[in-house]
Amino acid sequence: MTQIIISGVLSFLVAIFLTPFLIRYFSDAGKGQEIREDGPKSHLRKRGTPTMGGIAIIAGIVVAYFATNLFAMVTGRGGFSVSGFLVLGLALGMGALGFADDFIKLFRERNLGLNKTAKLVGQLVLSLAFGLAILAFPNEHGVTPGSTHLSFIRDFDFFDIAYGPAFIGIPVFLLFMYILIAAWSNAVNLTDGLDGLAAGSTAFVMGAYALITFWQFRYSCAEGFTAGCYEVRDPLDLAILASAGLGGCLGFLWWNAAPAKIFMGDTGSLALGGLVAGLSVASRTELLMIVIGALFVVEAASVVIQVVVFRSTGKRFFRMAPIHHHFENGGWPETSVVIRFWLLAGMATMMGTAAFYGDWLVNAGIGL
């Protein structure tokens, strides 16, 4: 538990103190966010606000993760793990993709940044690399960081593709990884449209996963098979990463809350999306993440619905997508939208965490 707290505090401190330097740098360089002309008119005043603040979130996560694990090694309480490195690597890879997009927008003065093909190819490469690596590196008990089972809170037996021929099982799993990672990274990216919305919502998710992965560590089957134990590789390191994500989001939110002094940009939103996806796979809770991250799901779904309806009928289903702009265009103040969406995100994380705990009670023989 000490390591989890240290990780969160360090990440928070790095993010909250590094962000003002980024604000000054991008302000002095005259590099700011462009605003969609077809978006809410109230957003036009945000034109020129510094962006790429996700650098501070990533820095906080990296510093906290490495410092905490070095502390653990020195004190004899464990250390780095394969699972942690893979999830962090996915987040950094997605962050690098977002950085390239932001860099092109700001410094090459191309408003669209990376084109859709480049983004999709980048996500594909990162997803395939992560998918292959997550099935490798078995520990002494033969447990790999990931599994080809589909999992809610525990593995579903009926979706086990691990025992089929390799040429059937692995390709299906890699396709699933691509869909999952692309979906979560794009969902968080779409949510990043109002001051503080993505950072605050992701903080809720990271807090929930810090609790969930700590519980998996506390009742790990590696410590002996008991009723309700979890066959999850390196859950404590995942808890350290989730706590670092929580601290980084909160530290950045200090400056990103309305009126935002800086935006996270694709650098931050894609990195956080990669962290969300990676944690769900490594903790074997891919479907539970849909409940915990329900706000992201709704945001992404609103865009899909808008596109499908518009192409089918020529009419708009929402006033504007993603859905947070629908309420803005309906007359809600931006801060009201953000706070109410935070409430929804908080309720979703509580529901997901409650489902996780309820499952443990049942499997541990305690009952509800």
Contacts in CASP RR format, 6 or more apart in sequence:
PFRMAT RR
TARGET T0000
AUTHOR 0000-0000-0000
METHOD contacts of the structure
MODEL  1
MTQIIISGVLSFLVAIFLTPFLIRYFSDAGKGQEIREDGPKSHLRKRGTP
TMGGIAIIAGIVVAYFATNLFAMVTGRGGFSVSGFLVLGLALGMGALGFA
DDFIKLFRERNLGLNKTAKLVGQLVLSLAFGLAILAFPNEHGVTPGSTHL
SFIRDFDFFDIAYGPAFIGIPVFLLFMYILIAAWSNAVNLTDGLDGLAAG
STAFVMGAYALITFWQFRYSCAEGFTAGCYEVRDPLDLAILASAGLGGCL
GFLWWNAAPAKIFMGDTGSLALGGLVAGLSVASRTELLMIVIGALFVVEA
ASVVIQVVVFRSTGKRFFRMAPIHHHFENGGWPETSVVIRFWLLAGMATM
MGTAAFYGDWLVNAGIGL
1 214 0 8 1.000
2 77 0 8 1.000
3 68 0 8 1.000
3 69 0 8 1.000
3 71 0 8 1.000
3 72 0 8 1.000
3 77 0 8 1.000
3 236 0 8 1.000
3 239 0 8 1.000
3 240 0 8 1.000
4 210 0 8 1.000
4 214 0 8 1.000
4 236 0 8 1.000
4 239 0 8 1.000
4 240 0 8 1.000
4 243 0 8 1.000
5 243 0 8 1.000
6 64 0 8 1.000
6 67 0 8 1.000
6 68 0 8 1.000
6 71 0 8 1.000
7 64 0 8 1.000
7 65 0 8 1.000
7 68 0 8 1.000
7 240 0 8 1.000
7 241 0 8 1.000
7 243 0 8 1.000
7 244 0 8 1.000
8 64 0 8 1.000
8 243 0 8 1.000
8 244 0 8 1.000
8 245 0 8 1.000
8 246 0 8 1.000
8 247 0 8 1.000
8 248 0 8 1.000
9 247 0 8 1.000
10 60 0 8 1.000
10 63 0 8 1.000
10 64 0 8 1.000
10 67 0 8 1.000
10 68 0 8 1.000
10 244 0 8 1.000
11 60 0 8 1.000
11 61 0 8 1.000
11 63 0 8 1.000
11 64 0 8 1.000
11 243 0 8 1.000
11 244 0 8 1.000
11 245 0 8 1.000
11 246 0 8 1.000
11 247 0 8 1.000
11 248 0 8 1.000
11 251 0 8 1.000
12 247 0 8 1.000
12 248 0 8 1.000
12 250 0 8 1.000
12 251 0 8 1.000
14 56 0 8 1.000
14 59 0 8 1.000
14 60 0 8 1.000
14 63 0 8 1.000
14 64 0 8 1.000
14 248 0 8 1.000
15 56 0 8 1.000
15 57 0 8 1.000
15 59 0 8 1.000
15 60 0 8 1.000
15 247 0 8 1.000
15 248 0 8 1.000
15 249 0 8 1.000
15 250 0 8 1.000
15 251 0 8 1.000
15 252 0 8 1.000
16 250 0 8 1.000
16 251 0 8 1.000
16 252 0 8 1.000
16 254 0 8 1.000
16 255 0 8 1.000
18 55 0 8 1.000
18 56 0 8 1.000
18 59 0 8 1.000
18 60 0 8 1.000
19 53 0 8 1.000
19 56 0 8 1.000
19 251 0 8 1.000
19 252 0 8 1.000
19 254 0 8 1.000
19 255 0 8 1.000
19 256 0 8 1.000
19 261 0 8 1.000
19 262 0 8 1.000
20 255 0 8 1.000
22 50 0 8 1.000
22 52 0 8 1.000
22 53 0 8 1.000
22 55 0 8 1.000
22 56 0 8 1.000
22 262 0 8 1.000
23 50 0 8 1.000
23 255 0 8 1.000
23 261 0 8 1.000
23 262 0 8 1.000
25 50 0 8 1.000
26 32 0 8 1.000
26 50 0 8 1.000
26 51 0 8 1.000
26 52 0 8 1.000
26 106 0 8 1.000
26 262 0 8 1.000
27 50 0 8 1.000
30 48 0 8 1.000
31 50 0 8 1.000
31 51 0 8 1.000
31 106 0 8 1.000
31 107 0 8 1.000
32 47 0 8 1.000
32 48 0 8 1.000
32 49 0 8 1.000
32 50 0 8 1.000
32 51 0 8 1.000
32 106 0 8 1.000
33 46 0 8 1.000
33 47 0 8 1.000
33 48 0 8 1.000
33 49 0 8 1.000
33 50 0 8 1.000
33 51 0 8 1.000
33 263 0 8 1.000
33 265 0 8 1.000
34 47 0 8 1.000
34 48 0 8 1.000
34 105 0 8 1.000
34 111 0 8 1.000
35 43 0 8 1.000
35 44 0 8 1.000
35 46 0 8 1.000
35 47 0 8 1.000
36 43 0 8 1.000
38 320 0 8 1.000
39 320 0 8 1.000
39 325 0 8 1.000
40 320 0 8 1.000
40 325 0 8 1.000
40 328 0 8 1.000
40 329 0 8 1.000
42 328 0 8 1.000
42 334 0 8 1.000
46 260 0 8 1.000
49 260 0 8 1.000
49 261 0 8 1.000
49 262 0 8 1.000
49 263 0 8 1.000
50 261 0 8 1.000
50 262 0 8 1.000
50 263 0 8 1.000
51 102 0 8 1.000
51 106 0 8 1.000
51 262 0 8 1.000
51 263 0 8 1.000
51 264 0 8 1.000
51 265 0 8 1.000
52 99 0 8 1.000
52 102 0 8 1.000
52 103 0 8 1.000
52 106 0 8 1.000
52 263 0 8 1.000
52 264 0 8 1.000
52 265 0 8 1.000
52 267 0 8 1.000
53 252 0 8 1.000
53 256 0 8 1.000
53 262 0 8 1.000
53 263 0 8 1.000
53 264 0 8 1.000
53 265 0 8 1.000
53 267 0 8 1.000
53 268 0 8 1.000
54 252 0 8 1.000
54 264 0 8 1.000
54 265 0 8 1.000
54 267 0 8 1.000
54 268 0 8 1.000
54 269 0 8 1.000
54 271 0 8 1.000
55 99 0 8 1.000
55 267 0 8 1.000
55 268 0 8 1.000
56 248 0 8 1.000
56 251 0 8 1.000
56 252 0 8 1.000
57 199 0 8 1.000
57 245 0 8 1.000
57 248 0 8 1.000
57 249 0 8 1.000
57 252 0 8 1.000
57 264 0 8 1.000
57 268 0 8 1.000
57 271 0 8 1.000
57 272 0 8 1.000
58 91 0 8 1.000
58 92 0 8 1.000
58 95 0 8 1.000
58 267 0 8 1.000
58 268 0 8 1.000
58 271 0 8 1.000
60 244 0 8 1.000
60 245 0 8 1.000
60 247 0 8 1.000
60 248 0 8 1.000
61 88 0 8 1.000
61 91 0 8 1.000
61 241 0 8 1.000
61 244 0 8 1.000
61 245 0 8 1.000
61 248 0 8 1.000
61 275 0 8 1.000
62 88 0 8 1.000
62 92 0 8 1.000
64 240 0 8 1.000
64 243 0 8 1.000
64 244 0 8 1.000
64 245 0 8 1.000
64 247 0 8 1.000
64 248 0 8 1.000
65 84 0 8 1.000
65 88 0 8 1.000
65 240 0 8 1.000
65 241 0 8 1.000
65 244 0 8 1.000
68 240 0 8 1.000
68 244 0 8 1.000
69 78 0 8 1.000
69 79 0 8 1.000
69 80 0 8 1.000
69 237 0 8 1.000
69 240 0 8 1.000
70 79 0 8 1.000
71 77 0 8 1.000
72 78 0 8 1.000
72 79 0 8 1.000
73 79 0 8 1.000
73 80 0 8 1.000
78 236 0 8 1.000
79 237 0 8 1.000
80 237 0 8 1.000
81 233 0 8 1.000
81 234 0 8 1.000
81 236 0 8 1.000
81 237 0 8 1.000
82 137 0 8 1.000
82 145 0 8 1.000
82 233 0 8 1.000
82 234 0 8 1.000
83 145 0 8 1.000
83 146 0 8 1.000
83 233 0 8 1.000
83 234 0 8 1.000
83 237 0 8 1.000
83 238 0 8 1.000
83 282 0 8 1.000
84 145 0 8 1.000
84 234 0 8 1.000
84 237 0 8 1.000
84 238 0 8 1.000
84 240 0 8 1.000
84 241 0 8 1.000
84 282 0 8 1.000
86 130 0 8 1.000
86 133 0 8 1.000
86 134 0 8 1.000
86 145 0 8 1.000
86 278 0 8 1.000
86 282 0 8 1.000
87 238 0 8 1.000
87 241 0 8 1.000
87 275 0 8 1.000
87 278 0 8 1.000
87 279 0 8 1.000
87 281 0 8 1.000
87 282 0 8 1.000
88 241 0 8 1.000
89 130 0 8 1.000
90 126 0 8 1.000
90 130 0 8 1.000
90 181 0 8 1.000
90 274 0 8 1.000
90 275 0 8 1.000
90 277 0 8 1.000
90 278 0 8 1.000
91 271 0 8 1.000
91 272 0 8 1.000
91 273 0 8 1.000
91 274 0 8 1.000
91 275 0 8 1.000
91 278 0 8 1.000
92 271 0 8 1.000
93 126 0 8 1.000
93 271 0 8 1.000
94 123 0 8 1.000
94 126 0 8 1.000
94 181 0 8 1.000
94 185 0 8 1.000
94 270 0 8 1.000
94 271 0 8 1.000
94 273 0 8 1.000
94 274 0 8 1.000
95 266 0 8 1.000
95 267 0 8 1.000
95 268 0 8 1.000
95 270 0 8 1.000
95 271 0 8 1.000
95 274 0 8 1.000
97 114 0 8 1.000
97 119 0 8 1.000
97 122 0 8 1.000
97 123 0 8 1.000
97 126 0 8 1.000
97 266 0 8 1.000
97 270 0 8 1.000
98 114 0 8 1.000
98 265 0 8 1.000
98 266 0 8 1.000
98 267 0 8 1.000
98 268 0 8 1.000
98 269 0 8 1.000
98 270 0 8 1.000
98 271 0 8 1.000
99 266 0 8 1.000
99 267 0 8 1.000
100 114 0 8 1.000
101 113 0 8 1.000
101 114 0 8 1.000
101 119 0 8 1.000
101 266 0 8 1.000
101 267 0 8 1.000
101 270 0 8 1.000
102 113 0 8 1.000
102 265 0 8 1.000
102 266 0 8 1.000
102 267 0 8 1.000
104 110 0 8 1.000
104 113 0 8 1.000
104 114 0 8 1.000
105 111 0 8 1.000
105 112 0 8 1.000
105 113 0 8 1.000
120 182 0 8 1.000
123 178 0 8 1.000
123 181 0 8 1.000
123 182 0 8 1.000
123 185 0 8 1.000
124 178 0 8 1.000
124 182 0 8 1.000
126 181 0 8 1.000
127 174 0 8 1.000
127 177 0 8 1.000
127 178 0 8 1.000
127 180 0 8 1.000
127 181 0 8 1.000
127 182 0 8 1.000
128 174 0 8 1.000
128 177 0 8 1.000
128 178 0 8 1.000
130 177 0 8 1.000
130 181 0 8 1.000
130 278 0 8 1.000
130 281 0 8 1.000
131 173 0 8 1.000
131 174 0 8 1.000
131 177 0 8 1.000
131 281 0 8 1.000
132 174 0 8 1.000
133 145 0 8 1.000
134 144 0 8 1.000
134 145 0 8 1.000
134 146 0 8 1.000
134 177 0 8 1.000
134 281 0 8 1.000
134 282 0 8 1.000
135 144 0 8 1.000
135 145 0 8 1.000
135 146 0 8 1.000
135 147 0 8 1.000
135 148 0 8 1.000
135 170 0 8 1.000
135 173 0 8 1.000
136 144 0 8 1.000
137 144 0 8 1.000
137 145 0 8 1.000
138 144 0 8 1.000
139 233 0 8 1.000
141 222 0 8 1.000
143 222 0 8 1.000
143 231 0 8 1.000
143 233 0 8 1.000
144 233 0 8 1.000
145 233 0 8 1.000
145 234 0 8 1.000
145 282 0 8 1.000
146 233 0 8 1.000
146 281 0 8 1.000
146 282 0 8 1.000
146 284 0 8 1.000
147 155 0 8 1.000
147 162 0 8 1.000
147 284 0 8 1.000
148 160 0 8 1.000
148 161 0 8 1.000
148 162 0 8 1.000
148 169 0 8 1.000
148 170 0 8 1.000
148 173 0 8 1.000
149 155 0 8 1.000
149 156 0 8 1.000
149 157 0 8 1.000
149 159 0 8 1.000
149 160 0 8 1.000
149 161 0 8 1.000
149 162 0 8 1.000
149 284 0 8 1.000
150 156 0 8 1.000
150 159 0 8 1.000
150 176 0 8 1.000
150 286 0 8 1.000
150 287 0 8 1.000
151 284 0 8 1.000
151 285 0 8 1.000
151 286 0 8 1.000
151 287 0 8 1.000
151 288 0 8 1.000
152 285 0 8 1.000
152 286 0 8 1.000
152 287 0 8 1.000
152 288 0 8 1.000
153 285 0 8 1.000
153 288 0 8 1.000
153 355 0 8 1.000
153 356 0 8 1.000
153 359 0 8 1.000
154 230 0 8 1.000
154 284 0 8 1.000
154 359 0 8 1.000
154 363 0 8 1.000
155 284 0 8 1.000
161 168 0 8 1.000
161 169 0 8 1.000
161 172 0 8 1.000
161 173 0 8 1.000
162 169 0 8 1.000
177 281 0 8 1.000
180 277 0 8 1.000
180 280 0 8 1.000
180 281 0 8 1.000
180 286 0 8 1.000
181 274 0 8 1.000
181 277 0 8 1.000
181 278 0 8 1.000
183 277 0 8 1.000
183 300 0 8 1.000
184 273 0 8 1.000
184 274 0 8 1.000
184 276 0 8 1.000
184 277 0 8 1.000
184 280 0 8 1.000
184 289 0 8 1.000
184 296 0 8 1.000
185 269 0 8 1.000
185 270 0 8 1.000
185 273 0 8 1.000
185 274 0 8 1.000
185 277 0 8 1.000
186 300 0 8 1.000
187 273 0 8 1.000
187 296 0 8 1.000
187 297 0 8 1.000
187 299 0 8 1.000
187 300 0 8 1.000
188 198 0 8 1.000
188 202 0 8 1.000
188 269 0 8 1.000
188 270 0 8 1.000
188 272 0 8 1.000
188 273 0 8 1.000
188 274 0 8 1.000
188 276 0 8 1.000
188 296 0 8 1.000
189 266 0 8 1.000
189 269 0 8 1.000
189 270 0 8 1.000
189 273 0 8 1.000
190 296 0 8 1.000
190 299 0 8 1.000
190 300 0 8 1.000
190 303 0 8 1.000
190 322 0 8 1.000
191 197 0 8 1.000
191 198 0 8 1.000
191 201 0 8 1.000
191 269 0 8 1.000
191 295 0 8 1.000
191 296 0 8 1.000
191 299 0 8 1.000
191 322 0 8 1.000
191 324 0 8 1.000
192 198 0 8 1.000
192 263 0 8 1.000
192 264 0 8 1.000
192 265 0 8 1.000
192 268 0 8 1.000
192 269 0 8 1.000
193 322 0 8 1.000
193 324 0 8 1.000
193 325 0 8 1.000
194 258 0 8 1.000
194 324 0 8 1.000
194 328 0 8 1.000
194 334 0 8 1.000
194 337 0 8 1.000
194 338 0 8 1.000
194 341 0 8 1.000
195 256 0 8 1.000
195 257 0 8 1.000
195 258 0 8 1.000
195 259 0 8 1.000
195 260 0 8 1.000
195 334 0 8 1.000
195 335 0 8 1.000
195 338 0 8 1.000
196 253 0 8 1.000
196 256 0 8 1.000
196 257 0 8 1.000
196 258 0 8 1.000
196 260 0 8 1.000
196 338 0 8 1.000
197 324 0 8 1.000
197 337 0 8 1.000
197 338 0 8 1.000
197 341 0 8 1.000
197 342 0 8 1.000
198 264 0 8 1.000
198 269 0 8 1.000
198 272 0 8 1.000
199 249 0 8 1.000
199 250 0 8 1.000
199 252 0 8 1.000
199 253 0 8 1.000
199 256 0 8 1.000
199 264 0 8 1.000
200 249 0 8 1.000
200 250 0 8 1.000
200 253 0 8 1.000
200 342 0 8 1.000
200 345 0 8 1.000
201 293 0 8 1.000
201 295 0 8 1.000
201 296 0 8 1.000
201 341 0 8 1.000
201 342 0 8 1.000
201 345 0 8 1.000
202 245 0 8 1.000
202 249 0 8 1.000
202 272 0 8 1.000
202 273 0 8 1.000
202 276 0 8 1.000
203 245 0 8 1.000
203 246 0 8 1.000
203 247 0 8 1.000
203 249 0 8 1.000
203 250 0 8 1.000
203 253 0 8 1.000
204 342 0 8 1.000
204 345 0 8 1.000
204 346 0 8 1.000
204 348 0 8 1.000
204 349 0 8 1.000
205 276 0 8 1.000
205 289 0 8 1.000
205 292 0 8 1.000
205 293 0 8 1.000
205 296 0 8 1.000
205 345 0 8 1.000
205 349 0 8 1.000
206 242 0 8 1.000
206 243 0 8 1.000
206 245 0 8 1.000
206 246 0 8 1.000
206 247 0 8 1.000
206 249 0 8 1.000
206 275 0 8 1.000
207 242 0 8 1.000
207 243 0 8 1.000
207 246 0 8 1.000
207 349 0 8 1.000
208 292 0 8 1.000
208 349 0 8 1.000
208 352 0 8 1.000
208 353 0 8 1.000
209 238 0 8 1.000
209 239 0 8 1.000
209 242 0 8 1.000
209 279 0 8 1.000
209 283 0 8 1.000
209 292 0 8 1.000
210 239 0 8 1.000
210 242 0 8 1.000
210 243 0 8 1.000
210 246 0 8 1.000
211 353 0 8 1.000
212 283 0 8 1.000
212 285 0 8 1.000
212 353 0 8 1.000
212 356 0 8 1.000
213 232 0 8 1.000
213 235 0 8 1.000
213 236 0 8 1.000
213 238 0 8 1.000
213 239 0 8 1.000
213 242 0 8 1.000
213 279 0 8 1.000
213 283 0 8 1.000
214 235 0 8 1.000
214 236 0 8 1.000
214 239 0 8 1.000
215 230 0 8 1.000
215 356 0 8 1.000
215 357 0 8 1.000
215 360 0 8 1.000
216 230 0 8 1.000
216 232 0 8 1.000
216 235 0 8 1.000
216 238 0 8 1.000
216 283 0 8 1.000
217 235 0 8 1.000
217 236 0 8 1.000
217 239 0 8 1.000
219 226 0 8 1.000
219 228 0 8 1.000
219 229 0 8 1.000
219 230 0 8 1.000
219 360 0 8 1.000
219 364 0 8 1.000
220 229 0 8 1.000
220 230 0 8 1.000
220 232 0 8 1.000
220 235 0 8 1.000
221 229 0 8 1.000
221 230 0 8 1.000
221 231 0 8 1.000
223 229 0 8 1.000
226 364 0 8 1.000
227 363 0 8 1.000
227 364 0 8 1.000
227 365 0 8 1.000
228 360 0 8 1.000
228 363 0 8 1.000
228 364 0 8 1.000
228 365 0 8 1.000
230 284 0 8 1.000
231 284 0 8 1.000
232 238 0 8 1.000
232 282 0 8 1.000
232 283 0 8 1.000
232 284 0 8 1.000
233 282 0 8 1.000
234 282 0 8 1.000
235 283 0 8 1.000
238 279 0 8 1.000
238 282 0 8 1.000
238 283 0 8 1.000
241 275 0 8 1.000
241 279 0 8 1.000
242 279 0 8 1.000
245 272 0 8 1.000
245 275 0 8 1.000
249 272 0 8 1.000
252 264 0 8 1.000
255 261 0 8 1.000
255 262 0 8 1.000
256 262 0 8 1.000
256 263 0 8 1.000
256 264 0 8 1.000
258 334 0 8 1.000
258 335 0 8 1.000
258 338 0 8 1.000
264 272 0 8 1.000
276 289 0 8 1.000
276 293 0 8 1.000
276 296 0 8 1.000
277 289 0 8 1.000
279 289 0 8 1.000
280 286 0 8 1.000
280 288 0 8 1.000
280 289 0 8 1.000
285 356 0 8 1.000
288 352 0 8 1.000
288 355 0 8 1.000
288 356 0 8 1.000
290 297 0 8 1.000
291 348 0 8 1.000
291 351 0 8 1.000
291 352 0 8 1.000
291 355 0 8 1.000
292 348 0 8 1.000
292 349 0 8 1.000
292 351 0 8 1.000
292 352 0 8 1.000
292 353 0 8 1.000
293 345 0 8 1.000
293 348 0 8 1.000
293 349 0 8 1.000
294 344 0 8 1.000
294 345 0 8 1.000
294 348 0 8 1.000
294 351 0 8 1.000
295 341 0 8 1.000
295 344 0 8 1.000
295 345 0 8 1.000
295 348 0 8 1.000
298 323 0 8 1.000
298 344 0 8 1.000
299 322 0 8 1.000
299 323 0 8 1.000
299 324 0 8 1.000
300 322 0 8 1.000
302 318 0 8 1.000
302 321 0 8 1.000
302 322 0 8 1.000
302 323 0 8 1.000
302 326 0 8 1.000
303 321 0 8 1.000
303 322 0 8 1.000
305 317 0 8 1.000
305 318 0 8 1.000
305 321 0 8 1.000
306 316 0 8 1.000
306 317 0 8 1.000
306 318 0 8 1.000
306 321 0 8 1.000
307 321 0 8 1.000
309 315 0 8 1.000
309 316 0 8 1.000
309 317 0 8 1.000
310 316 0 8 1.000
310 317 0 8 1.000
318 325 0 8 1.000
318 326 0 8 1.000
319 325 0 8 1.000
319 326 0 8 1.000
319 329 0 8 1.000
319 330 0 8 1.000
320 326 0 8 1.000
320 328 0 8 1.000
320 329 0 8 1.000
324 337 0 8 1.000
324 338 0 8 1.000
324 341 0 8 1.000
327 337 0 8 1.000
328 334 0 8 1.000
328 337 0 8 1.000
358 368 0 8 1.000
361 367 0 8 1.000
361 368 0 8 1.000
362 368 0 8 1.000
END
